Amino acid sequence: MVIQMSNVSKWYGDFQVLTNCTAHVHKGDVVVVCGPSGSGKSTLIKTVNGLEPFQKGKIMVNGISVGDSKTNLPKLRSRVGMVFQHFELFPHLTIIDNLTVAQIKVLGRKESEAKQKAMAYLDRVGLTVQAAKYPAELSGGQQQRVAIARALAMDPVAMLFDEPTSALDPEMIQEVLDVMVELAREGMTMMCVTHEMGFASQVANRIIFMDEGHIVENCSKDEFFEGAKSDRAQMFLSKILNH
């Protein structure tokens, strides 16, 4: 088991955003987290690598306790790739430098080795020709593919995606989803917050459906799409699939 969440609860002041969330992600799983806006999806995924602290429950990633005050979170985050909605690339660094800086500073790789790895992953996402450019010179879809390559260059045990296509123009969404589909097929362990139900039905093996901070459904893809049990999930699906 790569990610283990047990009864995770989180509050912002008096407002509870997550309530007793329990979920497991095994090696090679692709788990899609979906649900209406404000249901706690992004918060849930950010607790996995400690970007969002949580007040109750337990999260283990690769056998390491995320909530333990002794845990070295920067080191843990270096092994859990995170791809954000707004790319989060360093604007003042070239694409190649965006991919090598953490490899060198966090993993202690030699510059030559880091560059070699960076170029290999840029090649995987079809962007080797953009290596010397800056993020602002690339389209949104290209920037997101760079962000995925940057995460992969750290040899992560799992990848977290937080609505990776929601800031993109419609014609750029597919180029990012194609990369994610390929990763899933290669056996990368993935947890994705997304509204792209086509992607979910194509590659997910589990669906977590959230509403108001609760995990309402946690089941196989087929169970979810063919027989979602809760009224809330059925309503969500009918809206999204008849869109």
N, C-alpha and C positions, 0 to 999 in steps of 0.2 A: 504494500500500500504506500503510495507516494504522499498523498495528502489525506489527513484524517481530522475531521472537525467534529467535536462532540459538544453538544448543548451550548453553542456559542451565542452569547448575548452581548449587546452593545447599546450604550445610551449616549446621546448628546445632551448633557444636562439632564432634564427630566424626561426627555423624549426618547423612547426606546426604538432604535432603528433595526435591531436584530433580536429575535426571540428564540432561544433554544434551537439554534440551527445545527443540524447534524448531517454530515455528508462525507462520503469517502471516494477518493479517486485512486484507482489502481494504475499500475504501470501500463502505459499504452492506451488508457481510457481517453476518450474525448467527451467531456461533460459540458453541455450547453446550459447556461443559467439564463432563464428568461422570465418575463413577467412585466406587468405594467410599470410605467415610470414611477419612481419613488418607492419601489417595493423593497429596496435594500440590496439589489443585485451587485452594484459596484462596490458598496461597502463590504459585502460578504467577500468578494474576491480580493479586496485590498487587505482584509485581515489575514489572508493566507501568508503573505510575506511581510506582515508587520507594518504595512504602510498606514493601516488604521488600527489603533489599539482596541482591544475588546476587554470588557470588564468581567465576564463570566465564561466558564467553559474551557475547552482545551483544543489547541490546534497543533498537530504534529506534521512536519514536512520532512520526509526522508529520515524519520526517527528523531528529529530535533524539535523541541518544544518552542513554538513561536512566542508564547506568552511568558516564558521564563525570563526573569530579569538578567540572568547570566548569559542568555543566548546572544551571540554576536550577530545582530540583525543584518548589518551590511554584508557580512560573509554569506549569511543565508540567502539574502536577496541576489547575490551574485550567482547562485545556483538555481534561482527560480526566475525565468525570463518574464518580463512584464511588458506588454504592449498596450499603450494608452490610446484613448480616443483622439488626442491632439498630438500624437507622434513624440513630443518631448525630446526632439533632437537638439543638440547644442548648436545654436544658430551661427556662432563664431568659428565653428570647426568645419573643416571639409568633411565630406561623407566618409572617406577612408579614416580620418582621425576620429570621427564619431564612433566608428567600429573598433578602433584600437585602444582608445584611452582607458577604458575600464579593464580590458585584457591586461594591459601593462601595469596599471596602478593597483588593481584589485587582485588579479590572479598572478601578477609577477612575471608575465611572459616577456620574452625578449621582443624588441620592436619588430625584428625580421619575422619572427614566428607569428606575432599578432597580425602583421600586415598580410602574411600568406593566408591566414585563417579568414581575415576580413575579406580578402579578394575572393576566396572560395565561396563565402556566403553571399557576397554581392552577385557573384555569378549565378548562384542558385535562385536569386530573386530577379535575375535578368537586368542587373544595373551596374555591371563592371565599368561601362563607359562613363558613368556619372561619378566615379570615385573622387575626382579632383574638384568637383563642384561643391557649392554650399547648399544647405537645405532650402533656402529661399529660391534657389534656381530650379527646384524640382516641383512637380505637381504633387498634390496631396496624396494620390495613390502611390507615387514613387517614394515619397517621404515615409509612408506607412510601411512599405516594403523594406526600406532601409532600417526602420525601427525593428522590424522582425529579424532582419539579418544581424543587427547589433545584438539582440537578445540571444540569438542562436550561437553567436561567436563565443559566448561565455560557457558553452557546453552545459546548458541547464538540464536539471532532472525533470523539470516540468515547465510549461509555458502558460502564463495567464494572459488573457486578452480581455480588455475592458472596453466593450463597444468599439472595436477597432475600425468599423466602417461608417460609424454614425456621423463623422465630420466630413465625409467624402461626398463629392458629386456622384450622382447615380452611375455615370459611365466608368467611374474609377473603382467602384465597389468590387466588381468582379475580379479585377486584377489582384486585389488583396485576398479575396476569398479563395482564389485559385492557389495561392501560396499556402494558405491555411489548410486547404483540402489535401495538398501534396504532403504537408507535414503530418497530418492525421494519418494518411495512408502509409507513411514511413514509420508509424508507431510512436510518434512523439506524444507524451502525456500532456493533455491540454485541458484547461478550464476556461471557457469562453462565455462572457456576457455578450449576448447579441440578440437583435430582433430578426436576424436573417434566418427565417424558418426553413428556407430551401437548403441552406448550409447545414442546419441542424438535422434535417431529415436525410441529408446525403451522408454525413460523416459521424454524427454523434452516436455514442452507444448508450449514453444516459442523458436524461433531461431533468434539470431541477427547475421547478416553477415556483416563483416566489410571489407573495402578496403581503403587503403591510408588514414586512420584516420577518414573516414566517416562511419556512419551506413547506409549501402546500402539497406539492407532488415531487417525488424523487423516484423515477422509474425508467424503464428502458424506453428508447425512442419509439418503438412500435406501440407500446402501451400508451404513451403520451398522445401520439397522433391519432391512434385508432380508438382509444377509450379513456381519455382523461376523466378521472373520477370526480374531481371537484367542479362545481358550477362555475367557479371563478376561472379555472383553466379552460373550460369549454367555451366560456364567453370570450376569453382572450384569443383562443385559437380561431373562433368563428370570425372575429374582427380582422385578425391578421391574414388568415387564409382567403378571406373574401375581399381583401383590400384591392 
